[in-house]
Amino acid sequence: MTHAAHIELKEVRKAYRIGSEAISIFSDLDLTIPQGDFVAIMGPSGSGKSTLLNMLAGIDRPDAGSLTIGDHRLDWMGEAALASWRAHNVGIVFQFYNLLPMLTAAENVELPLLLKPLSKKERRERVDKVLDLVGLAGRERQYPSSMSGGQQQRIGIARAIVSDPSLLLCDEPTGDLDRASADDVLQMLTFLNRELGKTIVMVTHDPRAAGSARRTLYLDKGQFIEAEKAA
């Protein structure tokens, strides 16, 4: 069962240790992302963008402060509970697709469903539905090596949404694509946000990609600066 993806970070602190030295990433970070928002996060390399995505995915934990998504306090949850929550509520889109080359398009998309109590027929129906949604109906048996970068990223998006998560986390989803393919992917993300109500948090270095979001936040010295908000 998926839950609403209203995101609330309050006074979040995060640091990494390198030897005896603690490198602070976030110090008292606050952030609110309403359910159904589409937020682009920009900022220099090393500013903590990927760390933030990992925390929102329940992969990494704050050192202090609270991280709430929907009705779940992620910083209070154990590893098993986080893994279960992530499987039901979060889809992740990667820069380099992370497809398994020995699996077909349909088999790659089906992977998140293998942990769910679904019949083979039910899994196939879901896979066919999302492949059609991303414009790749009829490509079920193709392997990633025979697809363009843009098509591979569409497979990545299909895999991210096949479990119908409420939250999509996108890490440089257009970073490895040519402009036309990037625009196709951004149109797909806009559709998922505006038509299907997915909450999307997208890390990007590309101002044009950020322009597809409803608002853009700049991460600077461990704090957010809101740049603009769409009507």
C-alpha positions in Angstrom: 0.0 0.0 0.0 1.4 3.4 -1.0 1.1 6.5 1.3 1.0 10.2 0.6 4.5 11.6 0.0 4.4 14.8 2.0 8.1 15.4 3.0 9.2 17.2 6.1 12.8 17.6 7.3 13.4 19.5 10.5 16.8 20.4 11.9 18.4 17.6 10.1 22.2 17.1 10.7 24.4 14.9 8.7 28.2 14.5 8.7 30.7 11.9 7.3 33.9 10.8 9.0 37.1 10.7 7.1 39.7 9.4 9.6 39.4 11.4 12.7 37.8 14.4 10.9 34.0 15.0 10.7 32.9 16.6 7.4 29.5 18.3 7.9 27.0 18.0 5.1 23.9 19.4 6.7 23.5 21.5 9.8 19.9 22.1 11.0 18.5 21.6 7.5 14.8 22.3 7.1 12.7 21.4 4.0 9.0 20.9 3.2 7.8 19.3 0.0 4.0 19.0 -0.3 2.4 15.9 -1.7 2.3 16.2 -5.5 5.1 18.7 -5.8 7.9 18.5 -8.4 11.1 20.0 -7.0 14.4 20.3 -8.8 17.5 20.5 -6.6 20.6 22.2 -7.9 23.9 23.1 -6.3 27.7 22.5 -6.7 29.2 19.0 -6.6 29.7 17.9 -3.0 26.9 20.0 -1.6 24.9 17.0 -0.4 22.4 16.6 -3.2 22.9 12.8 -3.4 23.1 12.5 0.4 19.6 14.1 0.5 18.2 11.7 -2.1 19.6 8.8 -0.1 18.0 10.0 3.0 14.6 10.5 1.3 14.9 6.9 0.0 15.6 5.6 3.4 19.0 4.4 2.4 20.9 6.9 4.5 20.0 8.3 7.9 20.2 11.7 9.5 22.5 12.0 12.5 20.0 14.2 14.2 16.7 15.9 13.5 13.5 14.5 12.0 12.7 13.1 8.6 9.0 12.5 7.9 7.4 11.3 4.7 3.7 10.9 4.8 2.9 9.4 8.2 6.3 7.7 8.6 9.2 9.0 10.7 12.1 7.5 8.7 14.7 8.4 11.3 12.8 6.2 13.8 12.5 3.1 11.6 14.7 0.0 11.6 16.4 -1.4 8.5 13.7 -4.0 7.7 10.9 -1.5 8.1 12.7 1.0 5.9 13.3 -1.6 3.2 9.6 -2.5 3.2 8.5 1.2 3.2 10.9 1.9 0.3 9.7 -1.0 -1.8 6.1 0.2 -1.5 6.5 4.0 -1.7 9.7 5.0 -3.6 10.8 4.8 -7.2 14.3 5.7 -8.1 15.5 6.9 -11.5 19.3 6.9 -12.0 21.6 8.8 -14.4 23.1 5.7 -16.0 19.8 3.7 -16.1 21.1 0.8 -13.9 19.5 -1.8 -16.2 20.7 -5.4 -16.2 22.1 -6.1 -19.7 21.2 -9.8 -19.6 17.5 -9.0 -19.0 14.9 -7.8 -21.6 13.1 -4.5 -21.2 10.1 -6.3 -19.7 12.3 -8.3 -17.3 14.1 -5.2 -16.1 10.8 -3.4 -15.5 9.4 -6.5 -13.7 12.2 -6.7 -11.1 10.6 -4.6 -8.3 7.4 -6.8 -8.6 9.2 -10.0 -7.9 9.1 -9.2 -4.1 5.4 -8.7 -4.2 2.6 -11.3 -3.8 1.5 -11.1 -7.5 0.9 -13.8 -10.0 3.0 -14.0 -13.2 -0.1 -12.8 -15.1 -0.6 -9.8 -12.8 3.1 -8.9 -13.1 3.0 -9.1 -16.9 -0.1 -6.8 -16.9 1.6 -4.2 -14.8 4.7 -4.3 -16.9 2.8 -4.0 -20.2 0.8 -1.0 -18.7 3.9 1.0 -17.7 5.8 0.2 -20.9 2.8 1.5 -22.8 2.8 4.6 -20.6 6.4 5.4 -21.4 5.9 4.8 -25.1 7.7 1.5 -25.4 4.9 -0.9 -26.0 6.1 -3.6 -28.4 9.7 -3.4 -27.1 9.2 -5.9 -24.3 11.7 -8.4 -25.6 14.4 -6.0 -26.6 17.7 -5.9 -24.6 19.2 -2.6 -23.3 22.1 -2.9 -25.8 19.8 -2.5 -28.7 18.1 0.6 -27.3 19.1 4.3 -27.4 20.0 6.1 -24.2 16.6 7.8 -24.2 14.8 4.5 -24.5 16.9 2.9 -21.8 16.0 5.8 -19.5 12.3 5.3 -20.3 12.8 1.7 -19.2 14.4 3.0 -16.0 11.3 5.2 -15.4 9.0 2.3 -16.2 10.8 0.2 -13.6 10.6 3.1 -11.1 6.8 3.4 -11.4 5.7 -0.2 -11.9 5.0 -0.6 -8.2 2.9 2.7 -8.3 5.0 4.6 -5.7 3.9 8.0 -4.4 7.5 9.4 -4.5 9.9 9.4 -7.4 13.6 10.3 -6.7 15.6 11.2 -9.8 19.3 11.5 -9.7 20.5 13.4 -12.8 17.9 11.6 -15.0 18.9 13.5 -18.2 22.7 13.8 -17.4 23.7 11.1 -19.9 21.2 12.0 -22.7 21.3 14.2 -25.8 18.9 17.2 -25.8 16.0 15.5 -27.7 16.1 12.4 -25.5 16.4 14.6 -22.4 13.4 16.6 -23.4 11.4 13.3 -23.9 12.3 12.2 -20.4 11.4 15.5 -18.9 8.0 15.5 -20.6 7.5 12.0 -19.1 8.3 13.2 -15.6 6.0 16.2 -16.0 3.2 13.8 -17.1 3.8 11.6 -14.0 3.7 14.6 -11.7 0.8 16.5 -13.2 -1.4 13.7 -14.5 -0.7 10.9 -12.0 0.1 13.0 -8.9 3.6 11.6 -8.3 5.7 13.7 -5.9 9.1 14.1 -7.7 12.4 15.2 -6.3 15.0 15.6 -9.0 18.7 16.4 -8.6 20.1 18.0 -11.7 22.9 20.2 -13.0 20.9 21.2 -16.0 18.9 24.5 -15.7 16.7 23.3 -18.6 15.8 20.1 -16.8 15.1 22.2 -13.6 12.8 24.3 -15.7 10.4 21.3 -15.9 9.9 21.3 -12.2 7.3 23.3 -10.3 10.1 24.9 -8.3 13.8 24.9 -8.0 15.9 24.8 -4.8 19.5 25.6 -4.7 21.6 23.8 -2.1 24.3 26.1 -0.8 26.5 25.5 2.3 24.1 23.0 3.7 21.0 25.1 3.3 18.3 25.5 0.7 17.6 28.7 -1.2 14.3 28.6 -3.1 14.8 30.2 -6.6 11.5 30.2 -8.3 8.0 28.6 -8.1 5.8 27.9 -11.1 2.2 29.0 -11.1 
